[in-house]
């Protein structure tokens, strides 16, 4: 609709394809890798020879993992949350519940089941029985919906422009008295605050091209709001076109390190503005990067009373061999606390909070801050005391807190969070900060999955040409450590940049718990370019001529060390991963074919030349430091497609037919390997984009992956 604001909430919705576990794991054999086949897998699935009865039962049990998600604030009496429970296999298969955090009791949220589908989170309690939230109606207009859980009566208020206007709702105040909307324009976008019920609006920001705005941060009363403008990357990144990106655009020039600071819009226009609508002149504070030491802004949180401001600051990447810093791709972060007069009250530059993408902070009551951050192999929670200026990690085991499922009570005394690890399937927990810190388990959604998860995890460390690299090894339960002569699959995360943390995962894209439950160890070692280990490691892929070389060489160093220590042999080493992880798997077997016994690249970046022209040109410009027009040889060297003739490793390829990383490139990669008489099979999954997550194909792909590595990595 021309006269509606587009929904700014992106949902990861999978397609329920009707592939039950039994129909996806049926009774006929398919061609094994080695016959050079490209096999199209359609909506009807594919019949394959079954696993053994015990293995099939375990696979079905592991794939039944449920994912809990916190959707609401805590009720005023501090007892109740709204939570969603969805199937990791079929994310559309979701149920809604009320969770009593004192007893752990889950009850069906019937009042929400049919009306809640794409809300702006969190849902908010306006009393102990009544919830209110905003979401976009399926027909276009936004609605403010109020639901009483006892009477199951609901009301709706529609909000929409009466004249043609395209934009998005950015967020709504906690008291539902006003909301922020971004209206798109040809040269720049305009951000307004719209007041309810009068519907008058106030312009609060203008966004030049390539600038983005973070979700608004509100005080508890809704009278104060903080807005942060920051660098943006290419719009419509996944809408591939046959047109080359403009080399002269600011985002490309910034990524290449060629844009002077004084001319860099991502530096010049980075700002924080705080408005107080209880005042005659609402603009109370304006901070700009040039006036505040040069580092840009990445987020904000207001204290409950709206009198103090927590801001996230980005340090730009200063890449070896480049003249100018990059603000679009920062290398680290820190935090500052301001009052509304613009005075810096505190600077928090702790190592644990350095991650530019995977750290976030918020006020925890009046006197403390709560941080979530990736550090090393964990994603944990930290509390900062504003009085004594100390940062304290909460006493959590090794693992990962779900950043999207963290909620605190208004007083800050209780925190509820989602958590998982290789040893712990996803569940919700609470931690009470009064007196002795106590962690309480709230749910047992995955008790049967936990019973079927028979693995052990050991922390490991290797020394590469770039330094020491910690990680962890997941093996079948009962295995010896250190291992001796066993199959080991080296896994790398997508990205690059994302952390690689200890979490529960049974997807083929992240088989941390999948393969070890079927006799195949998985090794996870974050290498150059990963978050959680400081700015030097995070920036390392972009330094000098490192991209396409340094992390692959580190992987070869690690494999050679495992072989020397007797953990495995070259014939028993596998590699796998999706997206950049698929790129890594393809590249390491092309560069070091003698070290890899079997490879399973998935949804892989294979041709950097094509990707620069049609896709993520800014990231490739940042990683390589040059464009394909200037350095075609660098892009050829960094593309697995153009080294595929060297591959001698049996290969299993997974790729979605609708992946924005073009399926034709994956077919060509397959054909080059096949022409060398190397066993290779490409499974092309119809109707699937980038990864098999939520598609319904996971049971089939899991069996194919298990059997492939069992076939080629025999003890």
C-alpha positions as CSV (number, residue, x, y, z in Angstrom):
1,X,0.0,0.0,0.0
2,X,1.4,3.4,-1.0
3,X,-0.1,5.1,2.1
4,X,1.3,2.9,4.8
5,X,4.4,2.6,6.8
6,X,6.3,-0.6,6.0
7,X,7.0,-3.0,8.8
8,X,10.4,-2.5,10.2
9,X,10.4,-5.9,12.0
10,X,12.1,-8.7,10.1
11,X,11.1,-12.2,11.0
12,X,13.0,-15.3,10.2
13,X,10.0,-17.3,8.9
14,X,10.7,-20.8,7.7
15,X,8.5,-22.7,5.3
16,X,6.7,-25.8,6.6
17,X,7.2,-28.1,3.8
18,X,5.3,-31.1,5.2
19,X,8.5,-33.1,5.5
20,X,8.0,-35.1,8.6
21,X,11.0,-36.7,10.2
22,X,9.9,-40.1,9.0
23,X,9.2,-39.0,5.4
24,X,12.5,-37.2,5.1
25,X,14.4,-40.2,6.4
26,X,12.7,-43.0,4.4
27,X,13.7,-46.1,2.5
28,X,15.5,-45.7,-0.8
29,X,19.2,-45.0,-1.5
30,X,20.4,-41.9,-3.3
31,X,23.6,-41.4,-5.3
32,X,26.7,-41.1,-3.1
33,X,29.3,-38.4,-3.7
34,X,31.7,-39.6,-6.3
35,X,29.3,-39.8,-9.2
36,X,29.4,-36.1,-9.9
37,X,25.7,-35.6,-9.4
38,X,23.6,-32.4,-8.9
39,X,20.5,-33.6,-7.1
40,X,17.5,-31.3,-6.9
41,X,15.5,-31.7,-3.7
42,X,12.0,-30.5,-4.1
43,X,9.1,-29.9,-1.8
44,X,8.3,-33.6,-1.7
45,X,11.6,-34.4,-0.1
46,X,14.0,-37.1,-1.0
47,X,14.0,-40.8,0.0
48,X,17.2,-42.0,1.5
49,X,18.4,-45.3,3.1
50,X,17.5,-45.1,6.8
51,X,20.1,-44.9,9.6
52,X,20.2,-47.7,12.1
53,X,17.1,-47.8,14.4
54,X,19.1,-46.4,17.4
55,X,20.7,-43.6,15.3
56,X,17.5,-42.6,13.7
57,X,15.7,-42.4,17.1
58,X,18.5,-40.2,18.4
59,X,18.5,-38.0,15.3
60,X,14.8,-37.4,15.7
61,X,15.2,-36.6,19.4
62,X,18.0,-34.1,18.9
63,X,16.1,-32.3,16.1
64,X,13.1,-31.8,18.4
65,X,14.9,-29.1,20.3
66,X,12.7,-26.2,21.3
67,X,13.8,-22.5,21.4
68,X,12.3,-20.3,24.2
69,X,12.1,-16.6,23.6
70,X,11.1,-13.9,26.0
71,X,8.6,-11.5,24.5
72,X,7.5,-9.2,27.3
73,X,8.6,-7.1,30.2
74,X,8.0,-8.5,33.7
75,X,4.5,-7.9,35.0
76,X,4.3,-5.1,37.7
77,X,4.1,-7.7,40.5
78,X,7.4,-9.2,39.2
79,X,6.0,-12.7,38.5
80,X,5.0,-13.2,34.9
81,X,6.5,-13.1,31.4
82,X,5.1,-13.9,28.0
83,X,7.3,-16.4,26.3
84,X,7.3,-18.0,22.9
85,X,8.4,-21.6,22.4
86,X,9.2,-22.6,18.8
87,X,10.7,-25.6,17.1
88,X,14.2,-25.1,15.8
89,X,13.2,-27.5,13.0
90,X,10.0,-25.6,12.0
91,X,10.2,-22.0,13.5
92,X,6.6,-21.3,12.4
93,X,5.5,-24.0,14.8
94,X,5.2,-21.7,17.7
95,X,3.2,-21.6,21.0
96,X,2.7,-18.7,23.4
97,X,2.8,-19.0,27.2
98,X,2.7,-17.1,30.4
99,X,5.7,-18.0,32.5
100,X,5.6,-17.6,36.3
101,X,9.2,-16.9,37.2
102,X,8.7,-17.8,40.9
103,X,7.3,-21.3,40.2
104,X,8.4,-22.0,36.7
105,X,4.8,-22.8,35.7
106,X,4.0,-22.4,32.0
107,X,0.3,-21.7,31.1
108,X,-1.1,-21.3,27.6
109,X,-1.5,-17.7,26.5
110,X,-4.7,-18.3,24.6
111,X,-5.6,-14.6,24.5
112,X,-2.5,-13.9,22.4
113,X,-2.4,-17.0,20.1
114,X,-4.5,-15.5,17.2
115,X,-3.6,-11.8,17.4
116,X,0.2,-11.8,18.0
117,X,2.2,-12.4,14.8
118,X,4.8,-9.6,14.2
119,X,4.9,-7.3,17.3
120,X,7.4,-4.6,18.2
121,X,9.0,-6.1,21.2
122,X,8.8,-6.1,24.1
123,X,5.1,-6.6,24.8
124,X,4.4,-4.4,27.9
125,X,2.2,-5.1,30.9
126,X,0.0,-2.1,31.9
127,X,-1.3,-4.0,35.0
128,X,-0.9,-7.5,36.2
129,X,-3.6,-8.8,33.8
130,X,-3.3,-6.5,30.8
131,X,-0.8,-6.5,28.0
132,X,-0.3,-3.9,25.3
133,X,1.8,-4.0,22.1
134,X,2.1,-2.6,18.6
135,X,2.3,-4.5,15.4
136,X,1.6,-4.0,11.7
137,X,-1.7,-5.5,10.6
138,X,-1.5,-8.0,7.7
139,X,-3.3,-5.5,5.5
140,X,-0.9,-2.6,6.1
141,X,-1.9,-0.3,9.0
142,X,-0.2,-0.4,12.4
143,X,-2.3,-1.3,15.4
144,X,-2.0,-0.8,19.1
145,X,-3.5,-3.9,20.7
146,X,-4.6,-4.3,24.3
147,X,-5.4,-7.8,25.7
148,X,-6.7,-8.8,29.1
149,X,-5.4,-12.4,29.8
150,X,-8.2,-13.1,32.3
151,X,-11.2,-11.9,30.3
152,X,-9.5,-12.6,26.9
153,X,-11.0,-9.4,25.6
154,X,-8.9,-7.3,23.2
155,X,-9.1,-3.8,21.7
156,X,-7.4,-2.4,18.6
157,X,-6.4,1.2,17.7
158,X,-5.2,1.6,14.1
159,X,-2.6,4.2,13.2
160,X,-1.8,5.1,9.6
161,X,-1.1,8.1,7.3
162,X,-4.0,9.3,5.2
163,X,-1.8,10.6,2.4
164,X,0.8,8.6,0.4
165,X,3.8,8.2,2.6
166,X,6.4,5.4,2.7
167,X,8.4,4.6,5.8
168,X,8.6,2.5,9.0
169,X,7.7,2.7,12.6
170,X,10.9,2.6,14.7
171,X,9.4,2.1,18.2
172,X,6.8,3.2,20.7
173,X,7.1,4.7,24.1
174,X,6.6,2.4,27.2
175,X,3.5,4.3,28.1
176,X,2.2,4.2,24.5
177,X,1.9,8.0,24.4
178,X,4.1,8.5,21.3
179,X,6.0,6.6,18.7
180,X,8.9,7.3,16.3
181,X,8.4,6.9,12.6
182,X,10.9,7.2,9.7
183,X,9.5,8.6,6.4
184,X,11.6,7.8,3.3
185,X,12.6,10.5,0.9
186,X,14.6,10.7,-2.3
187,X,17.6,12.6,-0.9
188,X,17.1,12.0,2.8
189,X,14.7,10.4,5.3
190,X,12.9,12.3,8.0
191,X,12.3,10.9,11.6
192,X,9.2,12.2,13.4
193,X,7.8,11.6,16.9
194,X,4.0,11.1,16.6
195,X,2.0,12.0,19.7
196,X,-1.1,10.1,20.8
197,X,-4.0,10.6,20.9
198,X,-3.6,14.0,19.2
199,X,-1.5,12.5,16.2
200,X,0.5,15.7,15.9
201,X,4.1,15.0,14.9
202,X,7.5,16.6,15.6
203,X,10.5,16.3,13.3
204,X,13.5,15.1,15.3
205,X,16.1,14.0,12.7
206,X,17.1,13.9,9.1
207,X,19.1,11.0,7.6
208,X,21.3,11.6,4.6
209,X,21.9,8.7,2.3
210,X,23.7,5.7,3.8
211,X,23.0,6.8,7.4
212,X,20.9,4.6,9.6
213,X,19.0,5.2,12.9
214,X,19.1,2.9,15.8
215,X,15.8,1.8,17.6
216,X,14.8,4.7,20.0
217,X,15.7,4.4,23.7
218,X,13.0,5.6,26.1
219,X,12.8,6.6,29.7
220,X,10.2,4.7,31.8
221,X,7.7,7.5,31.6
222,X,8.1,7.9,27.8
223,X,8.8,11.7,28.3
224,X,12.5,11.3,27.2
225,X,13.9,9.5,24.1
226,X,17.4,9.1,22.8
227,X,18.0,8.7,19.0
228,X,21.3,7.5,17.5
229,X,22.3,8.0,13.9
230,X,25.2,5.8,12.7
231,X,26.8,4.3,9.6
232,X,24.8,2.1,7.3
233,X,25.9,-0.4,4.6
234,X,24.3,-1.0,1.2
235,X,20.6,-0.9,1.2
236,X,18.7,-3.8,-0.3
237,X,21.8,-6.0,0.2
238,X,20.1,-9.2,-0.8
239,X,18.3,-7.8,-3.9
240,X,20.9,-8.8,-6.4
241,X,21.1,-6.8,-9.7
242,X,23.2,-6.9,-12.8
243,X,24.5,-3.4,-12.1
244,X,27.9,-2.7,-10.6
245,X,28.1,-0.8,-7.3
246,X,29.5,2.7,-7.6
247,X,33.1,2.8,-6.7
248,X,32.7,6.5,-5.8
249,X,30.0,6.0,-3.1
250,X,30.9,6.9,0.4
251,X,30.4,3.4,1.8
252,X,32.8,1.9,-0.7
253,X,35.4,4.6,-0.2
254,X,35.2,4.3,3.6
255,X,35.6,0.5,3.4
256,X,38.7,1.0,1.2
257,X,40.2,3.4,3.7
258,X,40.3,6.3,1.2
259,X,37.8,8.7,2.6
260,X,39.3,11.6,4.6
261,X,37.8,12.0,8.1
262,X,36.6,15.5,7.3
263,X,34.7,14.2,4.2
264,X,33.4,11.0,5.8
265,X,29.6,11.3,6.4
266,X,29.7,8.2,8.7
267,X,31.9,10.2,11.0
268,X,30.5,13.7,10.4
269,X,26.8,12.7,10.8
270,X,27.1,10.2,13.7
271,X,25.1,11.8,16.5
272,X,23.0,11.2,19.6
273,X,20.0,13.4,20.4
274,X,18.0,13.3,23.6
275,X,14.5,14.9,23.6
276,X,12.5,15.7,26.7
277,X,8.9,16.2,25.8
278,X,8.0,17.6,29.2
279,X,10.0,20.7,28.3
280,X,8.9,23.6,26.1
281,X,12.1,23.1,24.0
282,X,12.3,19.3,23.7
283,X,15.9,18.9,22.4
284,X,17.9,18.6,25.7
285,X,21.2,17.1,24.4
286,X,23.0,16.7,21.1
287,X,26.3,14.9,20.9
288,X,28.2,14.6,17.6
289,X,31.2,12.4,16.9
290,X,33.5,15.3,15.7
291,X,32.8,17.2,18.9
292,X,33.1,14.2,21.2
293,X,36.6,13.0,20.5
294,X,35.9,11.5,17.0
295,X,34.6,8.1,17.8
296,X,31.2,7.4,16.5
297,X,28.0,6.3,18.3
298,X,26.5,2.8,18.1
299,X,23.6,2.7,20.5
300,X,22.0,4.3,23.6
301,X,20.0,3.5,26.8
302,X,18.3,6.1,29.1
303,X,18.1,5.7,32.8
304,X,14.6,4.9,34.1
305,X,14.2,8.6,35.2
306,X,15.6,9.9,31.9
307,X,18.4,11.9,33.6
308,X,21.4,9.9,32.4
309,X,22.4,8.4,29.1
310,X,24.5,5.3,28.4
311,X,26.1,5.4,24.9
312,X,28.0,2.9,22.9
313,X,31.1,4.3,21.1
314,X,32.9,2.8,18.2
315,X,36.6,3.0,17.5
316,X,37.1,3.0,13.7
317,X,39.2,0.3,12.1
318,X,42.8,1.5,11.4
319,X,43.8,-1.1,8.8
320,X,47.5,-1.8,8.0
321,X,48.4,-0.4,4.6
322,X,45.5,2.1,4.4
323,X,45.6,5.9,4.7
324,X,42.2,6.5,6.3
325,X,40.2,4.8,9.0
326,X,36.9,2.9,8.3
327,X,33.9,4.0,10.3
328,X,31.5,1.6,8.6
329,X,33.5,-1.3,9.9
330,X,34.7,-0.4,13.4
331,X,37.2,-2.5,15.2
332,X,36.1,-2.1,18.8
333,X,33.7,-0.5,21.2
334,X,33.5,1.1,24.6
335,X,30.8,2.9,26.7
336,X,30.2,6.3,28.3
337,X,27.7,7.6,30.7
338,X,26.5,11.3,30.2
339,X,24.2,13.5,32.1
340,X,21.8,15.7,30.0
341,X,24.1,18.6,30.3
342,X,26.6,16.7,28.1
343,X,29.1,16.0,30.9
344,X,30.8,12.6,30.7
345,X,30.2,10.9,34.1
346,X,32.0,7.6,33.3
347,X,33.9,5.8,30.6
348,X,33.8,2.0,30.6
349,X,36.5,0.5,28.4
350,X,36.6,-3.0,29.7
351,X,38.2,-5.7,27.6
352,X,35.0,-7.9,27.9
353,X,32.9,-5.2,26.2
354,X,35.2,-4.4,23.3
355,X,33.2,-6.3,20.7
356,X,31.8,-3.8,18.2
357,X,28.8,-6.0,17.0
358,X,28.3,-8.4,19.9
359,X,28.1,-6.2,23.0
360,X,25.2,-4.1,24.3
361,X,24.3,-2.3,27.5
362,X,21.3,-1.0,29.4
363,X,20.5,0.6,32.7
364,X,19.7,-1.9,35.4
365,X,17.7,0.2,37.8
366,X,19.2,3.6,38.8
367,X,22.6,2.6,40.0
368,X,23.8,-0.2,37.8
369,X,24.3,-1.2,34.2
370,X,23.7,-4.6,32.6
371,X,25.9,-5.7,29.7
372,X,25.8,-8.6,27.3
373,X,29.0,-9.3,25.4
374,X,31.0,-12.0,23.6
375,X,34.3,-12.6,25.2
376,X,36.4,-15.6,24.2
377,X,34.2,-18.6,23.6
378,X,31.3,-17.3,25.7
379,X,28.5,-14.8,25.4
380,X,27.9,-13.7,29.0
381,X,26.2,-11.1,31.2
382,X,28.1,-8.4,33.3
383,X,26.9,-5.9,35.9
384,X,28.6,-2.5,36.2
385,X,28.2,-0.6,39.5
386,X,28.0,3.2,38.7
387,X,29.1,4.0,42.3
388,X,32.3,2.0,42.7
389,X,32.9,1.7,38.9
390,X,33.4,-2.1,38.9
391,X,32.4,-4.6,36.2
392,X,31.4,-8.0,37.5
393,X,30.7,-11.0,35.4
394,X,27.6,-12.9,36.5
395,X,28.4,-16.5,37.7
396,X,27.4,-18.4,34.5
397,X,28.9,-21.6,33.2
398,X,30.6,-21.6,29.8
399,X,28.0,-21.0,27.1
400,X,25.9,-18.4,25.4
401,X,23.2,-16.0,26.7
402,X,20.6,-15.3,24.1
403,X,20.7,-11.5,23.5
404,X,17.1,-11.4,22.4
405,X,15.8,-13.0,25.5
406,X,17.1,-10.8,28.4
407,X,14.6,-9.0,30.6
408,X,15.2,-7.3,34.0
409,X,12.7,-6.2,36.7
410,X,12.2,-2.5,37.1
411,X,14.3,-2.5,40.3
412,X,17.1,-4.4,38.5
413,X,17.2,-7.1,41.2
414,X,16.1,-10.0,39.0
415,X,17.3,-10.8,35.5
416,X,15.7,-13.5,33.2
417,X,17.7,-14.8,30.3
418,X,17.9,-17.6,27.7
419,X,21.0,-19.7,27.8
420,X,22.5,-22.7,26.1
421,X,25.8,-24.5,25.7
422,X,27.0,-27.7,24.0
423,X,26.2,-29.4,27.3
424,X,22.9,-27.5,27.9
425,X,20.0,-27.3,25.4
426,X,18.2,-23.9,25.4
427,X,16.3,-23.0,28.5
428,X,15.3,-19.9,30.4
429,X,17.0,-19.0,33.7
430,X,16.7,-16.3,36.4
431,X,19.4,-14.7,38.4
432,X,18.6,-12.8,41.6
433,X,21.1,-10.1,42.5
434,X,20.0,-9.5,46.1
435,X,22.7,-10.7,48.6
436,X,24.3,-13.8,47.3
437,X,23.8,-14.1,43.5
438,X,21.6,-17.1,42.8
439,X,20.8,-18.7,39.4
440,X,17.5,-20.5,39.1
441,X,16.3,-22.7,36.2
442,X,12.9,-21.7,35.0
443,X,12.1,-24.1,32.2
444,X,12.8,-27.7,31.3
445,X,11.5,-27.6,27.7
446,X,14.3,-29.7,26.3
447,X,14.7,-32.3,29.0
448,X,14.3,-35.2,26.5
449,X,16.8,-33.5,24.2
450,X,19.3,-33.3,27.0
451,X,18.9,-37.0,27.8
452,X,19.7,-37.8,24.1
453,X,22.7,-35.4,24.0
454,X,25.6,-37.7,24.8
455,X,28.8,-35.6,24.3
456,X,31.8,-34.3,26.1
457,X,33.4,-30.9,25.7
458,X,37.1,-30.0,26.3
459,X,38.8,-26.6,26.0
460,X,41.8,-26.8,23.7
461,X,44.5,-24.4,22.5
462,X,46.7,-24.3,19.5
463,X,49.6,-22.1,18.4
464,X,49.4,-20.8,14.8
465,X,51.6,-18.4,12.8
466,X,49.3,-15.6,14.1
467,X,49.5,-16.5,17.8
468,X,47.7,-18.7,20.3
469,X,44.1,-19.8,19.5
470,X,41.8,-21.2,22.1
471,X,38.8,-23.3,21.2
472,X,36.9,-26.4,22.2
473,X,36.5,-30.0,21.1
474,X,33.2,-31.8,21.2
475,X,33.4,-35.6,21.2
476,X,31.0,-38.5,21.8
477,X,30.5,-39.1,25.5
478,X,33.0,-41.5,26.9
479,X,35.7,-40.5,24.5
480,X,39.3,-40.1,25.7
481,X,40.9,-36.7,25.9
482,X,43.3,-36.0,24.3
483,X,41.8,-38.0,21.5
484,X,43.9,-40.6,19.6
485,X,43.3,-41.4,15.9
486,X,39.7,-40.2,15.6
487,X,37.7,-38.4,12.9
488,X,37.6,-34.7,13.6
489,X,35.5,-32.1,11.7
490,X,36.8,-28.5,11.7
491,X,33.9,-26.1,11.8
492,X,33.8,-22.4,11.0
493,X,31.0,-19.9,11.6
494,X,29.5,-17.6,8.9
495,X,30.6,-14.0,8.8
496,X,33.4,-13.2,9.0
497,X,33.3,-11.2,12.1
498,X,30.7,-13.1,14.2
499,X,31.9,-14.7,17.4
500,X,32.2,-18.4,17.6
501,X,30.8,-19.2,21.1
502,X,29.8,-22.3,23.0
503,X,26.1,-22.9,22.3
504,X,23.8,-25.8,21.7
505,X,23.3,-26.4,17.9
506,X,22.0,-29.4,15.9
507,X,21.7,-27.7,12.5
508,X,23.9,-28.9,9.7
509,X,25.1,-25.3,9.3
510,X,26.3,-25.5,13.0
511,X,26.7,-29.2,13.8
512,X,28.2,-28.8,17.3
513,X,25.8,-31.3,18.8
514,X,24.8,-33.1,15.7
515,X,28.0,-34.9,14.5
516,X,29.5,-35.8,18.0
517,X,26.3,-37.6,18.8
518,X,27.0,-39.9,15.8
519,X,30.7,-40.6,16.5
520,X,32.3,-37.6,14.7
521,X,34.2,-35.0,16.8
522,X,33.8,-31.3,16.0
523,X,36.6,-28.8,16.6
524,X,35.8,-25.2,17.0
525,X,38.6,-22.6,17.0
526,X,37.9,-18.9,16.4
527,X,40.5,-17.7,13.9
528,X,41.5,-14.3,12.5
529,X,38.5,-12.0,11.9
530,X,36.4,-13.2,14.9
531,X,34.9,-11.1,17.6
532,X,35.6,-11.7,21.3
533,X,39.4,-11.6,21.3
534,X,40.2,-7.9,20.9
535,X,40.5,-5.5,17.9
536,X,43.8,-6.9,16.5
537,X,42.3,-10.3,15.9
538,X,39.0,-8.9,14.8
539,X,40.7,-6.7,12.2
540,X,43.3,-9.2,11.2
541,X,41.6,-10.4,7.9
542,X,41.6,-6.9,6.5
543,X,45.2,-6.1,7.5
544,X,47.7,-6.1,4.7
545,X,47.0,-8.9,2.2
546,X,45.5,-11.3,4.7
547,X,42.1,-11.9,3.3
548,X,41.7,-15.4,1.8
549,X,45.0,-16.5,3.4
550,X,45.7,-15.9,7.1
551,X,42.7,-17.8,8.6
552,X,43.1,-20.6,6.1
553,X,46.7,-20.9,7.0
554,X,45.9,-20.9,10.7
555,X,43.5,-23.8,10.0
556,X,46.3,-25.7,8.3
557,X,48.6,-25.1,11.3
558,X,45.9,-26.5,13.6
559,X,45.3,-29.6,11.5
560,X,49.1,-30.3,11.3
561,X,49.4,-29.9,15.1
562,X,46.5,-32.4,15.6
563,X,48.2,-34.9,13.3
564,X,51.6,-34.5,15.1
565,X,49.9,-35.0,18.4
566,X,48.2,-38.2,17.2
567,X,44.7,-36.8,17.6
568,X,43.8,-37.7,14.0
569,X,45.2,-38.2,10.6
570,X,44.9,-36.1,7.4
571,X,42.5,-38.7,6.0
572,X,40.3,-38.3,9.1
573,X,40.0,-34.5,9.0
574,X,36.7,-33.0,7.7
575,X,35.7,-29.3,7.3
576,X,32.3,-27.7,7.1
577,X,30.4,-24.4,7.5
578,X,27.8,-22.2,5.9
579,X,28.2,-18.8,4.1
580,X,31.7,-17.6,5.1
581,X,32.1,-20.9,6.9
582,X,31.3,-22.6,3.5
583,X,33.8,-20.3,1.9
584,X,36.4,-21.4,4.5
585,X,35.7,-25.1,3.9
586,X,36.0,-24.7,0.2
587,X,39.1,-22.6,0.3
588,X,41.1,-24.7,2.8
589,X,40.5,-27.9,0.8
590,X,41.6,-26.0,-2.4
591,X,44.7,-24.5,-0.7
592,X,45.7,-27.6,1.4
593,X,44.1,-30.6,-0.3
594,X,46.6,-33.0,1.4
595,X,45.2,-32.0,4.9
596,X,41.5,-32.5,4.4
597,X,39.8,-35.9,4.0
598,X,36.3,-34.7,3.3
599,X,34.5,-31.4,3.0
600,X,30.9,-30.2,3.3
601,X,30.7,-26.5,2.2
602,X,27.2,-25.1,2.6
603,X,25.6,-21.9,1.2
604,X,29.1,-20.9,0.2
605,X,30.7,-17.7,-1.0
606,X,32.7,-19.1,-3.9
607,X,33.4,-16.2,-6.3
608,X,34.4,-12.9,-4.8
609,X,34.4,-11.2,-8.2
610,X,30.7,-11.9,-8.7
611,X,29.9,-11.0,-5.1
612,X,31.6,-7.6,-5.4
613,X,29.6,-6.8,-8.5
614,X,26.3,-8.1,-7.3
615,X,26.3,-8.2,-3.5
616,X,28.3,-7.3,-0.5
617,X,30.8,-5.0,-2.2
618,X,31.5,-2.8,0.9
619,X,32.6,-5.8,3.0
620,X,34.8,-7.2,0.3
621,X,36.3,-3.8,-0.3
622,X,37.1,-3.6,3.4
623,X,38.5,-7.1,3.6
624,X,40.6,-6.9,0.4
625,X,41.5,-3.2,0.5
626,X,41.1,-2.9,-3.3
627,X,38.4,-3.4,-5.9
628,X,38.3,-6.1,-8.6
629,X,39.0,-3.5,-11.2
630,X,42.3,-2.5,-9.5
631,X,43.4,-6.0,-8.3
632,X,41.7,-8.8,-10.2
633,X,44.4,-11.2,-9.2
634,X,43.7,-10.7,-5.5
635,X,40.0,-11.5,-6.0
636,X,40.9,-14.5,-8.1
637,X,43.3,-15.8,-5.5
638,X,40.6,-15.3,-2.7
639,X,37.9,-17.2,-4.6
640,X,37.6,-21.0,-4.1
641,X,36.0,-21.2,-7.6
642,X,39.2,-20.3,-9.3
643,X,41.3,-22.8,-7.2
644,X,38.8,-25.7,-7.5
645,X,41.0,-27.5,-10.1
646,X,43.4,-28.2,-7.2
647,X,40.8,-30.0,-5.0
648,X,41.3,-33.7,-4.4
649,X,39.0,-33.9,-1.4
650,X,35.6,-35.8,-1.5
651,X,33.0,-33.0,-1.4
652,X,29.4,-32.8,-0.3
653,X,27.7,-29.4,-1.3
654,X,24.5,-28.0,0.1
655,X,23.0,-24.9,-1.6
656,X,19.6,-23.3,-1.7
657,X,18.1,-22.7,-5.2
658,X,17.0,-19.2,-4.1
659,X,20.2,-18.3,-2.2
660,X,21.4,-14.8,-2.9
661,X,24.9,-16.4,-3.4
662,X,24.0,-17.7,-6.8
663,X,23.4,-21.4,-7.3
664,X,25.0,-21.2,-10.7
665,X,28.3,-20.5,-9.1
666,X,27.9,-23.6,-6.9
667,X,27.1,-25.7,-9.9
668,X,30.3,-24.5,-11.7
669,X,32.3,-25.3,-8.5
670,X,30.8,-28.8,-8.5
671,X,31.6,-29.3,-12.2
672,X,35.3,-28.3,-11.8
673,X,35.7,-30.9,-9.0
674,X,33.8,-33.5,-11.0
675,X,36.0,-33.1,-14.0
676,X,39.0,-34.0,-11.9
677,X,37.3,-37.3,-11.0
678,X,37.0,-36.4,-7.4
679,X,33.8,-37.6,-5.6
680,X,31.4,-34.7,-5.4
681,X,27.6,-34.2,-5.0
682,X,25.7,-31.0,-4.9
683,X,22.3,-31.1,-3.2
684,X,20.2,-28.1,-4.5
685,X,17.3,-27.4,-2.2
686,X,14.3,-25.9,-3.9
687,X,12.6,-22.9,-2.3
688,X,15.5,-22.3,0.1
689,X,17.5,-19.2,0.4
690,X,20.7,-18.7,2.4
691,X,21.0,-21.8,4.7
692,X,18.5,-24.6,5.4
693,X,17.4,-23.0,8.7
694,X,13.6,-23.3,9.1
695,X,13.1,-24.9,5.7
696,X,12.1,-28.4,6.8
697,X,15.0,-30.0,5.0
698,X,17.2,-30.3,8.1
699,X,16.4,-34.0,8.8
700,X,17.4,-35.0,5.3
701,X,20.5,-32.8,5.3
702,X,21.5,-34.1,8.8
703,X,21.5,-37.7,7.6
704,X,23.4,-36.8,4.4
705,X,26.0,-35.0,6.4
706,X,26.4,-37.8,9.0
707,X,26.7,-40.5,6.4
708,X,29.1,-38.5,4.2
709,X,31.6,-37.9,7.0
710,X,31.2,-41.5,8.3
711,X,32.0,-42.8,4.8
712,X,35.1,-40.7,4.2
713,X,36.5,-40.2,7.8
714,X,36.5,-43.7,9.0
715,X,38.7,-44.5,12.1
